[in-house]
Amino acid sequence: MFTRPILILSLLFAFVISCTISACTYHATPHGNPHGLPPGQAKKLTGSKSAKPYAPGQQKKRY
């Protein structure tokens, strides 16, 4: 007689707990430039005299 309401309540409780746990996720986002190093820093690391090859806006389009 009481098994059906207890079963329904326990399933509802399990569903609510699983939804609560799955909603508590953390996504780490990187700060700053999403593409990596800034052109000046890449220039310093490689020892190049110009940052132009590392700047995406300064690249020639190749068709």
N, C-alpha and C positions, 0 to 999 in steps of 0.2 A: 504494500500500500504506500509506504513512504519511499520506496526505492526509486521510483520514477522522478519525483521532484528533487531528490538528492542527486540523482545522476545528472539531471538537467542543470542544476545549480553548480555541480562540480565541473561539468563541461564548460559552462559559461565562465566560471572562475578561471579555469585553465586558459580559455581563449583570451580573457582580459589580461591575464598575466603575460601571456606570450606576445600579445600586441604591445603591451607596455615595455617589455624587454627589447623587442625588435625596434621600437621607435627611439630608443636611447642609444643611438650610434654617434660616433664622433669621426668627422672627416677632417683630417689635417690638410690645410692648404698652405702651400709655400708662400712666403712673403717676398715681395719685390718682383723682379723680372721673372716671368714664368718660363722664359726661353733659356735660362742659364745665366751666364756671366754677362755683365755689360761689356760693350766693345772695348772700353779702355782697360778693363781688368784682363780681358782675354789677350790684349796686346802686351800687357805687362808680363803675363805668364809665359807667353811664347817668345818674348824678347824682340818682337817686331817693332819697327819704327813708326808704323801707321796703324790706326785702328780701323781704317777703311775696309779691309777685307772681313772684319768681324761685325760690321754694322749692316743689318739686313736691308736698310733703306739705300745703302750705297752699292749694292750688288747690281751688276748688269743683268738684264733679263735675257735668258738664253732660250730661243725658240727652236 
